[in-house]
């Protein structure tokens, strides 16, 4: 029996709600068809935004949304996406699928979507092919409440009052698709560009995100921080940046091959989960470099692209990155979110890639139809961790499992928080493909009285389709016993369980 010990009195840090963030890029059918169908669509919408998708995302409690990319951000010129839609410039989306981008979803539409979702905003600016002036004017257009050329242009386009940018990314993947830059070159550009991301409203500051490394590029992290990190001073709360990004995708068969989203064996199952666990090493090693410059951890690590990246579904545009979503994705999500929770002292935001119809989506659409993926249900089950306090937890008797020595994973993994209502929130994953786990959960002082729980379980290949939309879904979990102040239960193989205890 595995013994889960929880010291609910020992708080380890605050879990930012933004750790449960999402990413939407002008890529495939994420924006168009997925989120936005236009005001004249037969699909029910509010100001062009799909009602079914918006309601599902609100139920999942989405805290922040990143837009417009991704690689698309560094070729996006924001003025192409404002004004009357019939006058907006059309372009070919050369990064993703070679299709026409008509710019009907632009700045006004993004902020409309975020208002409907009730979430914070994360805008990525163009460093790769844009100018300082262009970026500066975009911030002015969005946030300035006064008389100026860009504020007047916003008003002319129908929005009198400014919006709020919660987070602003200065470029994206500038080591690659964002310009193939060296860390020192990008860091100097960052210093320059961020200067003109003006704080027009001191009561609504824009938090600035610096472009960080890809996977294990510690040379990039060191080079960027060495060049552009500045200690805090009166004009800059955290020096020149509030966050440093990190991108990591799980490719079970490597970058070139990737592997099928639905056709895999036990070996690939464990290989995938082991690669998901690897993000903890990345957080710790990049975090150690950040600690040299920022020992007080005032700069957040922002994992604003993460998730599974498999081979596209057969018969779909390879540039659209459309893939199915199985219980394997659910376990990757559970592993990743538990790791982010446990490193909440440094990880302040994360955005799964991507929200709808692209990569590890939480929602898939097909015309008027919509399905929730296993990953959606994991986010829904984990939502009570948002803005809660991480508390000490560990599992005694937790063996390692796998079919190859190189790809071993823990049998169980967990994270635990206490929220403002006094509930202890426990999320536990059984990573075994075929073995149940008996678990005994005990507490420092708490005597459980009020317990609710839910579970997501199916065999590892299980996924939802438009013909069978609820094959995998969150269900109430009652198969537990409270005795002597402990909660005893069996965690089925290939499952995610969430407890809420008081």
Secondary structure as UniProt FT lines:
FT   STRAND          2..14
FT   HELIX           17..20
FT   STRAND          21..23
FT   TURN            28..29
FT   TURN            33..35
FT   TURN            39..40
FT   STRAND          45..46
FT   TURN            47..48
FT   STRAND          49..50
FT   HELIX           51..60
FT   STRAND          64..67
FT   HELIX           71..75
FT   HELIX           78..81
FT   HELIX           85..87
FT   STRAND          91..92
FT   TURN            94..98
FT   STRAND          100..101
FT   HELIX           107..117
FT   STRAND          120..125
FT   HELIX           132..143
FT   HELIX           149..156
FT   TURN            157..158
FT   STRAND          167..170
FT   TURN            174..179
FT   HELIX           183..195
FT   TURN            202..203
FT   STRAND          207..214
FT   TURN            215..216
FT   HELIX           218..228
FT   TURN            234..235
FT   TURN            237..240
FT   STRAND          243..250
FT   TURN            252..253
FT   TURN            255..257
FT   HELIX           266..293
FT   TURN            295..296
FT   STRAND          300..308
FT   TURN            314..315
FT   HELIX           318..320
FT   HELIX           327..342
FT   TURN            343..346
FT   STRAND          347..353
FT   STRAND          363..366
FT   TURN            367..368
FT   STRAND          369..372
FT   HELIX           374..382
FT   HELIX           383..385
FT   TURN            386..387
FT   STRAND          389..396
FT   STRAND          400..401
FT   HELIX           405..407
FT   STRAND          409..410
FT   STRAND          412..418
FT   TURN            420..421
FT   STRAND          424..430
FT   STRAND          437..443
FT   STRAND          451..457
FT   TURN            460..461
FT   TURN            469..470
FT   STRAND          475..476
FT   STRAND          480..483
FT   TURN            484..485
FT   STRAND          486..491
FT   STRAND          495..501
//
